Structure formats: structure tokens, C-alpha cells
Amino acid sequence: MRVSAIQFAVKLGDVEFNYAAAERLICKAAEQGTDSVVLPELWNTSFYPPNVEELADTDGERTKPFLENLAKTYGINIVGGSVANKRNGQLYNTTFIVDRKGTMVSSYDKVHLFTPGKEEKVFTAGNAVNVFSLDEVQMASVICYDIRFCEWVRKAALSGIQLLFVPAAWPYPRLNHWQILNQARAIENQLFIAAVNSCGTAGTLKFCGHTMLIDPWGKIIAQGEDEERIVAADLDFSVIKSIRDKINVFHDRRPELYNIE
């Protein structure tokens, strides 16, 4: 499966620019030849303007048909990063996933809200793991800060996923955390990771880019720097079995000892 991770400078509060940029880059990735595309976190508003609730989509009314039409037109799967999304009077940081037929297959509300950025004062946290299948491959997605919570990623991994998507709006100066945490989650769960970040700025934040595709050994097989780029690679899921046969961490787990409450 060829996966294309779209890194671009999401403009703070400029919703029209951001939808146009996302469409342009999805089309470009499709023309280059891909199976699955993933966008960064909060690509409709950036992270996040003071009037984010006013600018947010309403129950995906704009985002879902936008992604569905592009997926169906180009015959590609789209993991829609995440958008600011109003639902039942509350604001969520939401991922929408669409298959190559243009069918919405899953959605995910960010579970761990970034309290240093006061995200919890604006957004409502989700409470469910997001596991889905695209092209008969089991996958999951989390959002940005979620990657710091190894037990949350492990919970998804225990369902048998082979690829984890991590859309983010991750700033400098924590670039080394971005790289190390994603590599660690890949190694400890023996799966591929597509970690896509924003670049550019939002107010005082400068996003560090370095979108990465990581293999189950933790090797970065494709990476951007800090400018607009489509980071793409072919993922061979057959290697996962051989890796897990060599070092079978799932077989050797002792969950009866892991009461961490």
C-alpha cells in the first residue's frame, strides 16, 4: 500500500484557504499515485484561533462530503487528519476516514486534550479507540498529544492493527519528542506509523513539520523537513509477521501484572 502524508502550512483561522490547500494537495498526491492519503491535525482552522468555535464545521457537514467526493473521484482512501467539529453543542477535534469508494468508514474524537495549550477548555474529549479497515488492512488513528500515551496506542494495537495514523500540529522546540515518541510507538507495537504534522506558523507557534513514515523496526522510511511536502512510501505489511515471529512481544506480555490505575 502506498501512503501519502500531506504536510502543509495550515493558515490560522483561514478556513477557505485551508480547504483549497487540502484539495490541491490531495489531488496532487492522487496524481502521483497513492492508495491512502492522510492530512494533519485541525487542517480546517489550525491549532487554534480564538474564534475556533465560530469557524468549526458543524457535524462534518462540509468536511465529510468534501473528503467523500475527493476519495471517490480519485479512487483513494483518505484519513482526514482532524478538523474542528461542532456536534450537539460541543466542540471536538475530529478525524473522518473515507474509503476509496467515497464511503465514510470511521471517525475519531481526540481523547487526550493538550492542557498546556488549554485545549480542554475549548474542546470536548472523545472516549473511544478508532479501529477501522481500508483495503482489508486493519488500522487505527490517534491525534497528536495522544501519541504520548503508550497505553492508549497499545489498546488499539491489541486489536491487530498494522498501521497507525498520527495527524498532528506539533511545534518546535519539541521536534525530538515528535520523532522519538512515534518511533517508540512503532517499535513497541511492531507496526507502521504515518505521522503527519503541520508546518508554518500559527500565532507564536512554529510547527516543526518532519512528517514521517516509520516501519515496525522504528526506521524512518520517508520524512519531510519543515516545508510543504507530500511524504510518500510503499508499505509492505507482510514484514509485520516476520518481525513479530522474531520478537513476539504480544505473546510474551503479562497483562495480569499491568494494573496501572
ZAZA-411671 format. One record per atom (N, C-alpha, C, CB): x, y, z. Coordinates in steps of 0.2 Angstrom, whole numbers, padded with zeros to 4 digits, always signed. Glycine has a CB too. Layout:
<sites>
XYZ...
</sites>
This chain:
<sites>
+0004-0006+0000+0000+0000+0000+0004+0006+0000-0005+0000+0006+0003+0011-0005+0007+0017-0005+0003+0022-0001+0008+0020-0012+0006+0025+0004+0003+0030+0009+0007+0037+0008+0004+0028+0016+0002+0042+0007+0005+0049+0006+0003+0053+0012+0002+0052-0001+0007+0056+0015+0006+0060+0021+0007+0068+0019+0010+0059+0027+0002+0072+0019+0002+0078+0017+0004+0083+0022-0005+0080+0013+0009+0086+0022+0012+0091+0026+0011+0098+0023+0019+0090+0029+0007+0103+0026+0007+0109+0023+0006+0115+0029+0001+0110+0018+0007+0121+0027+0006+0126+0032-0001+0128+0032+0010+0133+0030-0005+0126+0037-0012+0127+0038-0012+0134+0041-0015+0122+0043-0016+0139+0038-0017+0146+0040-0022+0146+0046-0019+0150+0034-0019+0150+0051-0024+0151+0057-0030+0155+0055-0019+0154+0062-0036+0151+0056-0042+0154+0055-0044+0156+0048-0042+0161+0059-0040+0154+0043-0042+0155+0036-0045+0148+0033-0036+0157+0032-0051+0147+0034-0054+0141+0033-0055+0140+0025-0062+0140+0035-0056+0145+0021-0057+0144+0014-0050+0142+0011-0059+0151+0011-0045+0146+0013-0038+0144+0011-0036+0137+0012-0033+0149+0014-0038+0135+0018-0036+0128+0021-0039+0122+0017-0037+0127+0028-0046+0123+0015-0049+0118+0011-0047+0118+0004-0057+0120+0011-0045+0124+0002-0042+0124-0005-0035+0121-0005-0042+0131-0008-0031+0122+0000-0025+0119+0000-0025+0112+0001-0020+0122+0006-0030+0109+0005-0030+0102+0006-0033+0099+0000-0036+0101+0012-0037+0102-0004-0040+0099-0010-0034+0099-0015-0045+0103-0013-0030+0104-0016-0025+0104-0021-0020+0099-0019-0021+0111-0020-0018+0098-0013-0013+0093-0011-0015+0086-0012-0010+0094-0004-0022+0085-0010-0025+0078-0011-0024+0076-0018-0032+0078-0008-0026+0081-0023-0026+0080-0030-0019+0078-0032-0029+0086-0034-0014+0082-0030-0008+0081-0032-0005+0074-0030-0003+0086-0029-0007+0072-0023-0005+0065-0021-0008+0060-0025-0007+0064-0014-0014+0061-0027-0018+0056-0031-0015+0055-0038-0025+0058-0032-0013+0061-0041-0010+0061-0047-0003+0058-0047-0009+0068-0050+0001+0058-0042+0007+0055-0041+0007+0047-0040+0011+0058-0035+0001+0045-0039-0001+0038-0037+0000+0036-0030+0004+0034-0041-0006+0035-0027-0006+0033-0020-0012+0029-0019-0006+0039-0015-0012+0025-0013-0018+0022-0011-0022+0025-0005-0016+0015-0009-0018+0028-0001-0021+0032+0005-0017+0038+0006-0020+0027+0011-0021+0043+0008-0019+0050+0010-0021+0052+0017-0022+0055+0005-0016+0055+0020-0018+0057+0027-0016+0065+0028-0014+0053+0032-0020+0069+0031-0019+0076+0032-0017+0077+0039-0026+0080+0030-0015+0083+0041-0013+0085+0048-0019+0087+0052-0008+0091+0048-0017+0088+0059-0022+0090+0064-0025+0097+0062-0019+0089+0071-0032+0097+0064-0035+0104+0063-0033+0108+0057-0034+0108+0069-0034+0104+0051-0032+0107+0045-0037+0112+0042-0031+0102+0040-0043+0112+0045-0048+0117+0043-0047+0124+0047-0055+0115+0045-0044+0124+0053-0043+0131+0056-0036+0132+0059-0048+0131+0062-0032+0127+0059-0026+0127+0063-0027+0126+0070-0021+0133+0061-0022+0126+0074-0022+0125+0081-0020+0131+0085-0017+0119+0084-0025+0135+0088-0032+0135+0086-0034+0143+0087-0037+0130+0089-0038+0146+0083-0039+0153+0083-0044+0154+0089-0042+0155+0077-0044+0160+0091-0049+0162+0097-0056+0161+0095-0048+0169+0099-0058+0162+0089-0065+0160+0087-0066+0154+0083-0067+0166+0082-0062+0149+0086-0062+0142+0083-0069+0139+0083-0057+0137+0087-0073+0140+0088-0080+0138+0088-0084+0141+0083-0083+0139+0095-0083+0147+0081-0087+0150+0076-0085+0147+0069-0086+0158+0076-0078+0146+0068-0076+0143+0062-0077+0136+0061-0068+0145+0061-0078+0132+0066-0078+0125+0066-0084+0122+0061-0079+0122+0073-0082+0117+0058-0088+0113+0054-0093+0111+0059-0085+0107+0050-0099+0110+0056-0105+0108+0060-0106+0101+0059-0111+0112+0059-0105+0096+0063-0106+0089+0062-0103+0086+0056-0113+0087+0063-0097+0089+0054-0094+0087+0047-0098+0088+0041-0093+0080+0048-0103+0093+0041-0107+0095+0036-0103+0097+0029-0112+0100+0037-0098+0100+0030-0093+0102+0025-0088+0097+0024-0090+0109+0026-0085+0095+0029-0079+0090+0028-0081+0084+0025-0076+0090+0035-0086+0080+0028-0087+0074+0025-0089+0073+0018-0094+0071+0029-0093+0077+0015-0094+0077+0008-0088+0079+0004-0100+0081+0006-0084+0084+0007-0078+0086+0004-0073+0080+0003-0074+0092+0008-0072+0076+0008-0067+0070+0008-0070+0065+0004-0066+0068+0015-0077+0064+0005-0080+0058+0001-0080+0059-0007-0088+0058+0003-0081+0065-0009-0080+0067-0016-0073+0066-0019-0083+0074-0017-0068+0068-0015-0062+0068-0017-0059+0060-0017-0057+0072-0013-0061+0057-0012-0060+0049-0012-0063+0046-0018-0062+0046-0005-0069+0047-0019-0072+0043-0025-0070+0045-0031-0080+0045-0024-0068+0052-0032-0066+0054-0039-0059+0051-0041-0065+0062-0039-0055+0051-0036-0048+0048-0037-0047+0041-0035-0043+0052-0033-0052+0038-0032-0051+0031-0030-0046+0030-0025-0050+0027-0036-0046+0034-0020-0041+0033-0015-0044+0034-0008-0036+0039-0015-0041+0031-0003-0043+0031+0004-0041+0038+0007-0041+0025+0008-0045+0041+0011-0042+0047+0014-0044+0047+0022-0046+0053+0011-0038+0048+0026-0038+0049+0033-0038+0056+0034-0033+0045+0037-0044+0059+0036-0045+0066+0035-0041+0070+0041-0052+0068+0035-0035+0068+0043-0032+0072+0048-0036+0073+0054-0029+0079+0045-0038+0080+0056-0043+0081+0060-0046+0088+0059-0041+0080+0067-0052+0090+0060-0055+0096+0060-0058+0098+0066-0060+0096+0054-0059+0105+0067-0063+0107+0072-0070+0106+0070-0062+0115+0074-0074+0103+0075-0080+0100+0073-0085+0101+0078-0080+0092+0071-0091+0105+0077-0096+0106+0082-0101+0100+0082-0099+0112+0081-0103+0097+0087-0108+0092+0087-0112+0092+0094-0105+0085+0086-0118+0092+0093-0123+0093+0099-0121+0098+0104-0123+0086+0103-0119+0104+0102-0117+0110+0106-0110+0109+0109-0122+0110+0111-0106+0105+0107-0099+0104+0109-0094+0104+0104-0098+0098+0114-0088+0106+0105-0083+0106+0100-0078+0101+0101-0079+0113+0100-0077+0097+0095-0072+0091+0096-0067+0092+0090-0076+0085+0094-0061+0089+0092-0056+0088+0087-0056+0081+0084-0049+0089+0091-0059+0081+0078-0062+0075+0075-0058+0073+0068-0069+0076+0073-0057+0067+0068-0055+0063+0062-0060+0060+0058-0049+0058+0063-0061+0061+0052-0065+0057+0047-0061+0053+0043-0070+0062+0044-0063+0046+0042-0060+0042+0037-0065+0039+0032-0057+0036+0041-0062+0040+0026-0066+0038+0020-0063+0033+0015-0068+0045+0016-0066+0028+0013-0063+0023+0009-0063+0026+0001-0066+0016+0009-0060+0022-0003-0059+0024-0010-0065+0024-0014-0054+0019-0013-0071+0021-0011-0077+0022-0014-0081+0028-0012-0082+0015-0012-0078+0032-0008-0081+0038-0005-0086+0037+0001-0085+0041-0011-0085+0031+0004-0089+0029+0010-0086+0031+0016-0091+0022+0010-0089+0034+0021-0087+0036+0027-0087+0029+0031-0091+0041+0031-0081+0027+0034-0080+0021+0037-0079+0022+0045-0074+0017+0034-0076+0028+0047-0075+0028+0054-0074+0036+0055-0069+0024+0056-0074+0037+0062-0072+0044+0064-0069+0043+0071-0079+0049+0064-0066+0048+0073-0062+0048+0080-0062+0055+0083-0055+0045+0079-0064+0056+0089-0063+0062+0093-0057+0062+0097-0069+0064+0097-0052+0066+0097-0046+0066+0101-0048+0065+0108-0042+0073+0100-0044+0060+0111-0046+0058+0118-0042+0062+0123-0044+0051+0118-0035+0063+0122-0031+0067+0126-0030+0074+0124-0024+0063+0127-0033+0079+0127-0033+0086+0126-0027+0089+0129-0039+0089+0128-0023+0093+0125-0017+0096+0127-0018+0102+0132-0013+0099+0121-0018+0100+0139-0019+0105+0144-0014+0111+0144-0019+0102+0150-0007+0110+0142-0003+0116+0142-0005+0121+0137+0004+0114+0140-0009+0119+0131-0012+0124+0127-0019+0125+0128-0011+0121+0120-0022+0123+0134-0029+0125+0136-0034+0122+0131-0030+0132+0137-0032+0116+0128-0037+0113+0123-0043+0111+0127-0033+0107+0120-0042+0108+0133-0048+0106+0137-0053+0111+0138-0045+0102+0143-0051+0117+0138-0056+0122+0140-0060+0124+0134-0052+0129+0142-0058+0122+0128-0062+0124+0122-0065+0117+0119-0057+0127+0117-0061+0112+0119-0064+0106+0115-0066+0101+0121-0058+0103+0111-0070+0096+0118-0073+0091+0122-0069+0084+0120-0081+0089+0121-0067+0080+0125-0063+0074+0124-0067+0069+0121-0059+0072+0130-0064+0065+0117-0068+0058+0115-0066+0053+0120-0065+0056+0108-0069+0047+0119-0068+0042+0124-0068+0035+0121-0073+0042+0129-0066+0035+0114-0066+0028+0111-0060+0027+0106-0073+0027+0107-0058+0021+0106-0052+0019+0101-0055+0019+0094-0049+0012+0103-0051+0021+0089-0054+0021+0082-0050+0016+0078-0053+0028+0079-0053+0010+0077-0050+0005+0073-0055+0004+0067-0049-0002+0077-0051+0003+0061-0055+0003+0055-0051-0001+0050-0057+0010+0052-0054-0003+0044-0051-0007+0039-0051-0003+0033-0054-0014+0038-0046-0002+0029-0045+0000+0022-0041-0004+0018-0042+0008+0022-0044-0006+0012-0041-0011+0008-0039-0018+0012-0035-0008+0005-0044-0020+0016-0043-0026+0020-0037-0026+0025-0042-0032+0016-0034-0020+0027-0029-0019+0031-0032-0016+0038-0023-0015+0028-0031-0019+0043-0033-0016+0050-0028-0010+0052-0033-0021+0055-0032-0004+0053-0028+0002+0055-0032+0005+0061-0028+0007+0049-0028+0010+0063-0031+0015+0069-0028+0022+0068-0030+0012+0076-0032+0026+0071-0029+0033+0071-0029+0036+0078-0033+0038+0066-0025+0040+0080-0025+0044+0086-0023+0052+0083-0020+0042+0091-0023+0056+0088-0022+0063+0086-0016+0066+0091-0028+0067+0086-0011+0068+0088-0006+0072+0091-0004+0070+0098-0008+0080+0091-0006+0074+0103-0005+0073+0110-0006+0065+0112-0008+0077+0115-0011+0062+0109-0012+0055+0111-0006+0051+0110-0018+0052+0106-0001+0052+0106+0004+0048+0105+0009+0047+0111+0009+0051+0099+0008+0052+0116+0012+0052+0122+0009+0047+0127+0012+0059+0125+0003+0044+0125+0000+0039+0130+0001+0032+0127-0007+0041+0131+0006+0029+0129+0008+0022+0126+0002+0017+0127+0014+0020+0129-0001+0018+0133-0007+0013+0134-0012+0014+0130-0009+0013+0142-0014+0020+0127-0019+0021+0123-0017+0018+0116-0020+0029+0122-0011+0019+0114-0009+0016+0107-0009+0008+0108-0002+0019+0105-0007+0006+0113-0007-0002+0114-0014-0004+0114-0003-0003+0121-0018-0001+0117-0025-0003+0117-0028-0004+0109-0030+0002+0120-0026+0000+0105-0028+0000+0098-0024-0006+0095-0026+0006+0094-0017-0006+0097-0013-0012+0094-0015-0019+0095-0006-0011+0096-0018-0019+0101-0021-0026+0103-0027-0029+0099-0023-0026+0110-0029-0024+0095-0035-0026+0090-0032-0029+0084-0039-0020+0089-0025-0029+0083-0022-0032+0077-0021-0027+0072-0026-0037+0075-0020-0021+0073-0019-0016+0068-0012-0017+0065-0020-0009+0070-0011-0014+0059-0004-0015+0056-0002-0008+0054-0005-0019+0049-0006-0003+0054-0004+0004+0053-0008+0009+0057-0006+0006+0045-0004+0014+0060-0007+0019+0065-0006+0026+0061-0004+0019+0072-0011+0029+0061-0011+0036+0058-0010+0041+0064-0017+0038+0054-0006+0046+0064-0005+0051+0069-0005+0058+0066+0002+0050+0073-0011+0061+0064-0011+0068+0062-0009+0073+0068-0018+0070+0059-0005+0078+0067-0003+0082+0072-0002+0089+0070+0003+0079+0075-0002+0094+0075+0000+0101+0075+0005+0102+0080-0006+0106+0075+0011+0099+0079+0017+0098+0084+0022+0104+0083+0020+0091+0084+0023+0108+0088+0028+0114+0087+0035+0112+0089+0025+0120+0091+0039+0117+0086+0046+0117+0090+0045+0120+0097+0051+0122+0085+0049+0119+0101+0055+0116+0101+0055+0108+0102+0060+0119+0106+0050+0105+0102+0049+0098+0104+0050+0093+0098+0042+0097+0108+0054+0095+0093+0054+0090+0087+0057+0084+0089+0059+0094+0082+0062+0083+0094+0065+0077+0096+0059+0072+0099+0071+0078+0101+0055+0075+0103+0049+0071+0106+0045+0068+0100+0045+0076+0111+0043+0072+0095+0039+0070+0090+0042+0064+0087+0038+0076+0085+0049+0064+0085+0052+0059+0082+0053+0053+0086+0059+0061+0080+0055+0054+0093+0056+0048+0097+0050+0045+0099+0060+0050+0103+0045+0048+0101+0038+0045+0103+0035+0041+0097+0033+0051+0105+0035+0044+0091+0032+0040+0086+0036+0034+0084+0032+0044+0079+0043+0034+0084+0047+0028+0083+0046+0023+0089+0055+0030+0083+0046+0026+0095+0045+0021+0101+0038+0017+0100+0045+0025+0107+0033+0021+0098+0026+0018+0097+0026+0012+0092+0020+0023+0096+0030+0014+0086+0031+0009+0081+0035+0003+0083+0035+0012+0075+0040+0004+0087+0044-0002+0089+0041-0006+0094+0051+0001+0092+0037-0003+0099+0035-0007+0105+0028-0011+0102+0033-0003+0110+0025-0008+0097+0019-0011+0095+0020-0015+0088+0013-0006+0094+0026-0015+0085+0028-0018+0079+0023-0017+0074+0028-0026+0081+0022-0011+0072+0018-0009+0067+0020-0002+0063+0011-0007+0069+0017-0001+0057+0019+0005+0054+0016+0011+0057+0017+0004+0046+0019+0017+0056+0016+0023+0058+0016+0028+0053+0019+0026+0065+0011+0032+0051+0011+0038+0047+0009+0044+0051+0005+0037+0041+0014+0047+0053+0014+0053+0057+0015+0059+0053+0019+0053+0063+0009+0063+0052+0009+0069+0048+0008+0075+0052+0003+0068+0043+0012+0080+0051+0012+0086+0055+0011+0092+0051+0019+0087+0059+0009+0098+0054+0009+0104+0050+0016+0107+0050+0004+0109+0054+0016+0112+0045+0022+0116+0045+0020+0123+0045+0027+0115+0039+0024+0128+0045+0022+0135+0045+0021+0137+0053+0016+0136+0041+0017+0143+0053+0016+0146+0060+0008+0147+0061+0020+0152+0061+0007+0147+0068+0000+0149+0070+0001+0154+0076-0004+0143+0072+0001+0160+0075+0002+0165+0081+0009+0164+0083-0002+0163+0087+0011+0162+0089+0018+0162+0091+0020+0155+0090+0018+0163+0099+0016+0150+0088+0018+0143+0087+0021+0142+0080+0012+0138+0088+0027+0139+0080+0030+0137+0074+0030+0129+0074+0037+0140+0073+0026+0126+0069+0026+0119+0069+0032+0116+0065+0019+0117+0064+0034+0110+0068+0041+0108+0066+0041+0103+0060+0044+0104+0072+0035+0102+0057+0035+0098+0051+0038+0091+0053+0039+0101+0045+0042+0088+0048+0045+0082+0049+0040+0076+0050+0050+0082+0056+0035+0077+0045+0031+0071+0044+0035+0065+0042+0026+0073+0038+0033+0059+0045+0037+0053+0045+0032+0047+0043+0041+0052+0051+0035+0043+0039+0033+0036+0038+0038+0031+0042+0031+0034+0031+0036+0027+0046+0040+0023+0051+0038+0016+0050+0040+0026+0058+0043+0012+0049+0042+0004+0049+0042+0001+0056+0047+0001+0044+0040-0005+0056+0039-0008+0063+0046-0009+0067+0036-0015+0062+0051-0008+0064+0058-0008+0067+0059-0002+0070+0063-0011+0063+0055+0003+0068+0057+0010+0071+0061+0014+0066+0060+0010+0077+0062+0011+0060+0066+0015+0055+0061+0020+0051+0069+0010+0050+0064+0026+0050+0060+0031+0047+0062+0030+0039+0062+0039+0049+0056+0028+0035+0057+0026+0029+0056+0032+0024+0053+0020+0027+0053+0037+0026+0052+0043+0022+0050+0049+0027+0046+0042+0017+0053+0055+0026+0052+0060+0030+0053+0067+0027+0058+0060+0036+0049+0072+0029+0049+0079+0026+0053+0083+0031+0042+0082+0026+0055+0089+0029+0058+0094+0034+0053+0098+0037+0064+0098+0030+0053+0105+0035+0048+0109+0038+0045+0114+0033+0051+0114+0044+0044+0111+0027+0041+0115+0022+0035+0110+0019+0046+0117+0016+0031+0113+0015+0026+0110+0012+0029+0104+0008+0021+0114+0007+0026+0098+0009+0028+0092+0006+0023+0086+0006+0035+0090+0008+0023+0082+0001+0019+0076+0002+0025+0070+0003+0015+0074-0005+0024+0067+0009+0029+0062+0011+0026+0055+0009+0031+0063+0018+0029+0051+0005+0025+0045+0002+0030+0039+0003+0023+0046-0005+0027+0033+0004+0031+0027+0003+0027+0021+0002+0036+0026+0010+0029+0016+0000+0026+0010-0001+0027+0005+0006+0028+0006-0007+0021+0003+0009+0022+0000+0015+0020-0008+0013+0017+0002+0020+0025-0012+0015+0024-0019+0014+0022-0023+0021+0031-0022+0012+0016-0024+0022+0013-0026+0028+0015-0033+0030+0005-0026+0028+0018-0037+0025+0020-0044+0026+0026-0044+0031+0022-0047+0019+0029-0039+0031+0035-0039+0036+0033-0039+0043+0040-0033+0035+0027-0037+0045+0025-0037+0052+0025-0044+0055+0018-0034+0052+0023-0049+0051+0023-0056+0054+0030-0058+0055+0019-0061+0049+0034-0057+0051+0041-0060+0052+0044-0056+0058+0045-0058+0046+0043-0050+0059+0045-0046+0064+0042-0049+0071+0044-0039+0064+0036-0050+0071+0033-0052+0077+0035-0060+0078+0025-0052+0076+0036-0063+0073+0039-0070+0074+0046-0070+0078+0039-0074+0068+0050-0065+0076+0057-0065+0079+0057-0063+0086+0061-0060+0074+0053-0057+0087+0052-0055+0094+0045-0054+0095+0056-0048+0095+0042-0059+0099+0035-0059+0099+0032-0056+0106+0032-0067+0099+0032-0049+0106+0031-0046+0112+0023-0047+0114+0032-0038+0111+0019-0048+0109+0012-0049+0111+0011-0055+0114+0008-0048+0104+0015-0060+0112+0014-0067+0115+0017-0067+0122+0018-0072+0111+0023-0063+0123+0026-0063+0130+0023-0058+0135+0033-0061+0128+0018-0054+0133+0015-0049+0138+0012-0053+0144+0009-0045+0134+0012-0049+0150+0009-0052+0156+0004-0047+0158+0015-0054+0161-0001-0046+0155-0006-0041+0157-0009-0041+0163-0012-0040+0152-0009-0047+0166-0012-0048+0173-0008-0044+0178-0012-0056+0175-0001-0042+0176+0003-0038+0181+0003-0031+0180+0010-0040+0180-0001-0029+0175-0001-0022+0172-0007-0017+0175-0001-0022+0165-0009-0018+0181-0014-0014+0183-0011-0007+0185-0017-0017+0190-0012-0002+0181-0009+0004+0182-0013+0010+0184-0005+0006+0175-0019+0008+0186-0024+0013+0188-0022+0016+0195-0031+0009+0189
</sites>
